[in-house]
Amino acid sequence: MKTIKNKQLLVGADFAGFPLKEAVVNHLRQKGWEITDVGVRS
């Protein structure tokens, strides 16, 4: 099993996927990930 050292992720979604993206982002932040949200107009 590999260990991820730099837990960084860039995320974006369209308007329909926004609620799911927010849930995923919140979960990942709780797990120690650094999230950059580029919004819905990326």
Phi and psi in radians as a Rosetta constraint file:
Dihedral C 1 N 2 CA 2 C 2 CIRCULARHARMONIC -1.564 0.35
Dihedral N 2 CA 2 C 2 N 3 CIRCULARHARMONIC 2.594 0.35
Dihedral C 2 N 3 CA 3 C 3 CIRCULARHARMONIC -1.843 0.35
Dihedral N 3 CA 3 C 3 N 4 CIRCULARHARMONIC 2.305 0.35
Dihedral C 3 N 4 CA 4 C 4 CIRCULARHARMONIC -1.518 0.35
Dihedral N 4 CA 4 C 4 N 5 CIRCULARHARMONIC 2.134 0.35
Dihedral C 4 N 5 CA 5 C 5 CIRCULARHARMONIC -1.521 0.35
Dihedral N 5 CA 5 C 5 N 6 CIRCULARHARMONIC -0.871 0.35
Dihedral C 5 N 6 CA 6 C 6 CIRCULARHARMONIC -1.770 0.35
Dihedral N 6 CA 6 C 6 N 7 CIRCULARHARMONIC 1.703 0.35
Dihedral C 6 N 7 CA 7 C 7 CIRCULARHARMONIC -1.491 0.35
Dihedral N 7 CA 7 C 7 N 8 CIRCULARHARMONIC 1.420 0.35
Dihedral C 7 N 8 CA 8 C 8 CIRCULARHARMONIC -2.190 0.35
Dihedral N 8 CA 8 C 8 N 9 CIRCULARHARMONIC 2.440 0.35
Dihedral C 8 N 9 CA 9 C 9 CIRCULARHARMONIC -2.565 0.35
Dihedral N 9 CA 9 C 9 N 10 CIRCULARHARMONIC 2.423 0.35
Dihedral C 9 N 10 CA 10 C 10 CIRCULARHARMONIC -1.805 0.35
Dihedral N 10 CA 10 C 10 N 11 CIRCULARHARMONIC 2.213 0.35
Dihedral C 10 N 11 CA 11 C 11 CIRCULARHARMONIC -2.237 0.35
Dihedral N 11 CA 11 C 11 N 12 CIRCULARHARMONIC 2.687 0.35
Dihedral C 11 N 12 CA 12 C 12 CIRCULARHARMONIC -2.787 0.35
Dihedral N 12 CA 12 C 12 N 13 CIRCULARHARMONIC 2.832 0.35
Dihedral C 12 N 13 CA 13 C 13 CIRCULARHARMONIC -2.779 0.35
Dihedral N 13 CA 13 C 13 N 14 CIRCULARHARMONIC 2.799 0.35
Dihedral C 13 N 14 CA 14 C 14 CIRCULARHARMONIC -1.442 0.35
Dihedral N 14 CA 14 C 14 N 15 CIRCULARHARMONIC 3.140 0.35
Dihedral C 14 N 15 CA 15 C 15 CIRCULARHARMONIC -1.094 0.35
Dihedral N 15 CA 15 C 15 N 16 CIRCULARHARMONIC -0.625 0.35
Dihedral C 15 N 16 CA 16 C 16 CIRCULARHARMONIC -1.178 0.35
Dihedral N 16 CA 16 C 16 N 17 CIRCULARHARMONIC -0.554 0.35
Dihedral C 16 N 17 CA 17 C 17 CIRCULARHARMONIC -1.606 0.35
Dihedral N 17 CA 17 C 17 N 18 CIRCULARHARMONIC -0.010 0.35
Dihedral C 17 N 18 CA 18 C 18 CIRCULARHARMONIC -0.979 0.35
Dihedral N 18 CA 18 C 18 N 19 CIRCULARHARMONIC -0.853 0.35
Dihedral C 18 N 19 CA 19 C 19 CIRCULARHARMONIC -1.053 0.35
Dihedral N 19 CA 19 C 19 N 20 CIRCULARHARMONIC -0.708 0.35
Dihedral C 19 N 20 CA 20 C 20 CIRCULARHARMONIC -1.172 0.35
Dihedral N 20 CA 20 C 20 N 21 CIRCULARHARMONIC -0.724 0.35
Dihedral C 20 N 21 CA 21 C 21 CIRCULARHARMONIC -1.044 0.35
Dihedral N 21 CA 21 C 21 N 22 CIRCULARHARMONIC -0.739 0.35
Dihedral C 21 N 22 CA 22 C 22 CIRCULARHARMONIC -1.083 0.35
Dihedral N 22 CA 22 C 22 N 23 CIRCULARHARMONIC -0.718 0.35
Dihedral C 22 N 23 CA 23 C 23 CIRCULARHARMONIC -1.127 0.35
Dihedral N 23 CA 23 C 23 N 24 CIRCULARHARMONIC -0.754 0.35
Dihedral C 23 N 24 CA 24 C 24 CIRCULARHARMONIC -1.145 0.35
Dihedral N 24 CA 24 C 24 N 25 CIRCULARHARMONIC -0.776 0.35
Dihedral C 24 N 25 CA 25 C 25 CIRCULARHARMONIC -1.059 0.35
Dihedral N 25 CA 25 C 25 N 26 CIRCULARHARMONIC -0.800 0.35
Dihedral C 25 N 26 CA 26 C 26 CIRCULARHARMONIC -1.066 0.35
Dihedral N 26 CA 26 C 26 N 27 CIRCULARHARMONIC -0.744 0.35
Dihedral C 26 N 27 CA 27 C 27 CIRCULARHARMONIC -1.089 0.35
Dihedral N 27 CA 27 C 27 N 28 CIRCULARHARMONIC -0.827 0.35
Dihedral C 27 N 28 CA 28 C 28 CIRCULARHARMONIC -1.134 0.35
Dihedral N 28 CA 28 C 28 N 29 CIRCULARHARMONIC -0.664 0.35
Dihedral C 28 N 29 CA 29 C 29 CIRCULARHARMONIC -1.106 0.35
Dihedral N 29 CA 29 C 29 N 30 CIRCULARHARMONIC -0.665 0.35
Dihedral C 29 N 30 CA 30 C 30 CIRCULARHARMONIC -1.119 0.35
Dihedral N 30 CA 30 C 30 N 31 CIRCULARHARMONIC -0.482 0.35
Dihedral C 30 N 31 CA 31 C 31 CIRCULARHARMONIC -1.546 0.35
Dihedral N 31 CA 31 C 31 N 32 CIRCULARHARMONIC 0.056 0.35
Dihedral C 31 N 32 CA 32 C 32 CIRCULARHARMONIC 1.706 0.35
Dihedral N 32 CA 32 C 32 N 33 CIRCULARHARMONIC 0.163 0.35
Dihedral C 32 N 33 CA 33 C 33 CIRCULARHARMONIC -1.424 0.35
Dihedral N 33 CA 33 C 33 N 34 CIRCULARHARMONIC 2.523 0.35
Dihedral C 33 N 34 CA 34 C 34 CIRCULARHARMONIC -1.661 0.35
Dihedral N 34 CA 34 C 34 N 35 CIRCULARHARMONIC 2.053 0.35
Dihedral C 34 N 35 CA 35 C 35 CIRCULARHARMONIC -1.925 0.35
Dihedral N 35 CA 35 C 35 N 36 CIRCULARHARMONIC 2.307 0.35
Dihedral C 35 N 36 CA 36 C 36 CIRCULARHARMONIC -1.923 0.35
Dihedral N 36 CA 36 C 36 N 37 CIRCULARHARMONIC 2.017 0.35
Dihedral C 36 N 37 CA 37 C 37 CIRCULARHARMONIC -1.676 0.35
Dihedral N 37 CA 37 C 37 N 38 CIRCULARHARMONIC 2.025 0.35
Dihedral C 37 N 38 CA 38 C 38 CIRCULARHARMONIC -1.577 0.35
Dihedral N 38 CA 38 C 38 N 39 CIRCULARHARMONIC 0.043 0.35
Dihedral C 38 N 39 CA 39 C 39 CIRCULARHARMONIC 1.419 0.35
Dihedral N 39 CA 39 C 39 N 40 CIRCULARHARMONIC -2.885 0.35
Dihedral C 39 N 40 CA 40 C 40 CIRCULARHARMONIC -1.697 0.35
Dihedral N 40 CA 40 C 40 N 41 CIRCULARHARMONIC -0.156 0.35
Dihedral C 40 N 41 CA 41 C 41 CIRCULARHARMONIC -1.901 0.35
Dihedral N 41 CA 41 C 41 N 42 CIRCULARHARMONIC 0.591 0.35
